Amino acid sequence: MTGGVEFGKLKVVKAEDLSFRLGAKMLRVLLAIASPLFRQTMQRVAQAALDLLPWPVTVETVEAPSELEERAGRDPRTLLLLDWEWAKEETPDLLSRMFDRNPQMRVVVLLPPGAPKAYRSALWAAGACASTPRDRLDEEWMVTILCLVRRAMEREGLLPAAPAQEAGAGEGEISASSRLSPVGP
């Protein structure tokens, strides 16, 4: 065991220790946000969410549209958080090209407030996992999205089953992020 805090029979393992023990198999989040201010906000939301997660996640940011398709790559463990403003009405076409390259990638398109139902329908038809209004994002929303995507990837065999089990956690050992929660069991 590389580190952790013990509470009786329970041992809290830092997410950083899990990432070492799990190797490179982890969920990858790619932020493609058009506005520098919204990008900065999403980076803060992502960091706050990561502090709540019991397993490691890699977060990367794409700043130029010309980089997006290459950076999205072919890794099936990728979750793309794509700002509608990135490609606007061309977003469904962009998604089609991206899914040709990486058919297992998950995509959440962040819609502008008041986006019409037609946008949601077009994104669903293009293969986006979900779309959500940009004005309702916080770390709890992101934790929920990351949890749902991770569980799906575990069931598909793209990620190890339970990080604590995969890392060799024994009876009474739990995993947690590097911050301890003040809320007890």
PLY file of the C-alpha trace (Angstrom):
ply
format ascii 1.0
element vertex 185
property float x
property float y
property float z
element edge 184
property int vertex1
property int vertex2
end_header
0.00 0.00 0.00
1.50 3.32 -1.02
-0.48 5.49 1.35
-3.79 6.24 2.90
-5.50 6.97 6.18
-6.85 4.30 8.48
-10.11 4.58 10.42
-10.41 1.40 12.47
-10.79 -1.37 9.86
-11.38 1.10 7.03
-8.51 2.45 4.98
-9.01 5.49 2.73
-6.81 5.30 -0.37
-5.92 8.45 -2.30
-7.06 8.64 -5.93
-3.44 9.29 -6.96
-2.46 5.92 -5.46
-5.27 4.23 -7.38
-4.16 5.74 -10.68
-0.70 4.24 -10.17
-2.16 0.84 -9.29
-4.71 0.85 -12.10
-2.18 1.82 -14.76
-3.33 3.82 -17.78
-6.86 2.42 -17.80
-8.89 5.39 -16.68
-11.71 7.56 -17.91
-10.54 10.47 -20.04
-12.58 13.69 -20.20
-11.95 16.04 -23.09
-13.30 19.58 -22.67
-14.02 21.36 -25.96
-15.34 24.75 -24.90
-15.45 27.75 -27.26
-15.44 30.68 -24.85
-12.30 31.18 -22.72
-14.47 32.26 -19.77
-16.80 29.23 -20.05
-13.75 26.97 -20.56
-12.26 28.30 -17.32
-15.59 27.73 -15.53
-15.78 24.14 -16.83
-12.19 23.49 -15.74
-13.14 24.64 -12.23
-16.28 22.48 -12.27
-14.21 19.50 -13.45
-11.62 20.03 -10.70
-14.33 20.29 -8.04
-15.93 17.10 -9.39
-12.60 15.24 -9.39
-12.16 16.13 -5.73
-15.42 14.25 -5.02
-14.63 11.10 -7.01
-13.19 7.91 -5.50
-11.27 7.05 -8.71
-8.87 8.90 -10.99
-9.94 10.72 -14.15
-7.78 12.45 -16.75
-9.10 15.85 -17.87
-7.74 17.54 -20.99
-8.77 20.76 -22.71
-8.92 21.51 -26.42
-8.75 25.19 -27.28
-8.72 25.23 -31.09
-11.35 23.62 -33.35
-8.55 22.39 -35.63
-7.25 20.18 -32.78
-10.53 18.58 -31.73
-10.81 15.59 -34.04
-7.16 14.61 -33.59
-7.20 15.09 -29.80
-10.41 13.11 -29.42
-8.43 10.23 -30.84
-9.52 6.64 -30.89
-9.52 5.79 -27.17
-12.94 4.30 -26.33
-12.58 5.53 -22.72
-13.07 9.16 -23.86
-15.92 11.38 -22.72
-16.17 14.55 -24.79
-17.88 17.54 -23.19
-18.60 19.64 -26.26
-19.84 23.21 -26.13
-22.61 23.85 -28.68
-20.88 27.11 -29.57
-17.88 25.11 -30.82
-19.63 24.18 -34.09
-23.22 25.43 -33.58
-25.57 24.05 -36.26
-22.68 22.01 -37.69
-22.38 20.05 -34.42
-24.29 16.97 -35.68
-21.94 16.77 -38.71
-18.91 17.16 -36.44
-20.21 14.37 -34.22
-20.67 12.11 -37.22
-17.02 12.57 -38.21
-15.86 12.04 -34.65
-17.90 8.84 -34.24
-16.48 7.54 -37.51
-13.06 7.89 -35.88
-14.02 6.78 -32.35
-17.38 4.97 -32.34
-17.28 4.18 -28.60
-16.59 7.73 -27.44
-19.26 9.29 -25.24
-20.40 12.84 -25.93
-22.31 15.36 -23.84
-23.14 18.50 -25.79
-23.56 21.57 -23.60
-26.46 23.52 -25.08
-27.10 27.25 -24.70
-30.00 28.27 -22.44
-33.38 27.90 -24.11
-32.11 25.63 -26.89
-35.02 24.30 -28.95
-36.04 20.66 -28.84
-34.89 20.32 -32.46
-31.28 20.75 -31.29
-31.70 17.93 -28.77
-33.30 15.69 -31.39
-30.51 16.36 -33.88
-27.85 15.62 -31.26
-29.58 12.40 -30.21
-29.77 11.30 -33.86
-26.07 12.15 -34.26
-25.14 9.85 -31.36
-24.62 12.24 -28.45
-25.20 10.56 -25.09
-26.95 13.59 -23.63
-27.35 17.30 -23.95
-27.90 19.69 -21.10
-28.37 23.41 -20.69
-25.06 25.14 -20.04
-26.54 27.32 -17.29
-27.23 24.36 -14.96
-23.78 22.85 -14.56
-22.02 22.19 -11.29
-19.67 19.58 -9.82
-22.55 17.35 -8.69
-23.89 17.25 -12.27
-20.42 16.36 -13.52
-19.91 13.67 -10.85
-23.21 12.09 -11.91
-22.23 12.12 -15.60
-18.78 10.69 -14.84
-20.27 7.98 -12.64
-22.80 6.91 -15.29
-20.17 6.86 -18.03
-17.66 5.00 -15.87
-20.18 2.32 -14.86
-21.11 1.78 -18.52
-17.42 1.47 -19.45
-16.89 -1.02 -16.61
-19.77 -3.17 -17.89
-18.31 -3.03 -21.40
-14.90 -4.10 -20.10
-13.21 -0.83 -21.10
-12.32 0.01 -17.49
-11.56 -2.23 -14.52
-14.60 -3.23 -12.47
-14.37 -1.49 -9.11
-11.26 0.60 -8.49
-10.95 -0.58 -4.88
-11.21 -4.23 -5.96
-8.92 -3.79 -8.97
-6.35 -2.06 -6.81
-6.28 -5.03 -4.46
-8.29 -3.45 -1.68
-8.97 -5.92 1.05
-11.87 -6.29 3.43
-12.55 -3.01 5.18
-10.53 -0.95 2.70
-12.22 1.79 0.71
-11.03 4.24 -1.89
-11.55 7.98 -1.76
-10.29 11.13 -3.37
-7.36 12.92 -1.77
-9.80 15.03 0.27
-11.60 13.32 3.10
-15.30 13.96 3.30
-16.61 15.38 6.58
-19.69 13.22 6.09
-19.39 9.84 7.77
-20.97 6.48 6.88
0 1
1 2
2 3
3 4
4 5
5 6
6 7
7 8
8 9
9 10
10 11
11 12
12 13
13 14
14 15
15 16
16 17
17 18
18 19
19 20
20 21
21 22
22 23
23 24
24 25
25 26
26 27
27 28
28 29
29 30
30 31
31 32
32 33
33 34
34 35
35 36
36 37
37 38
38 39
39 40
40 41
41 42
42 43
43 44
44 45
45 46
46 47
47 48
48 49
49 50
50 51
51 52
52 53
53 54
54 55
55 56
56 57
57 58
58 59
59 60
60 61
61 62
62 63
63 64
64 65
65 66
66 67
67 68
68 69
69 70
70 71
71 72
72 73
73 74
74 75
75 76
76 77
77 78
78 79
79 80
80 81
81 82
82 83
83 84
84 85
85 86
86 87
87 88
88 89
89 90
90 91
91 92
92 93
93 94
94 95
95 96
96 97
97 98
98 99
99 100
100 101
101 102
102 103
103 104
104 105
105 106
106 107
107 108
108 109
109 110
110 111
111 112
112 113
113 114
114 115
115 116
116 117
117 118
118 119
119 120
120 121
121 122
122 123
123 124
124 125
125 126
126 127
127 128
128 129
129 130
130 131
131 132
132 133
133 134
134 135
135 136
136 137
137 138
138 139
139 140
140 141
141 142
142 143
143 144
144 145
145 146
146 147
147 148
148 149
149 150
150 151
151 152
152 153
153 154
154 155
155 156
156 157
157 158
158 159
159 160
160 161
161 162
162 163
163 164
164 165
165 166
166 167
167 168
168 169
169 170
170 171
171 172
172 173
173 174
174 175
175 176
176 177
177 178
178 179
179 180
180 181
181 182
182 183
183 184
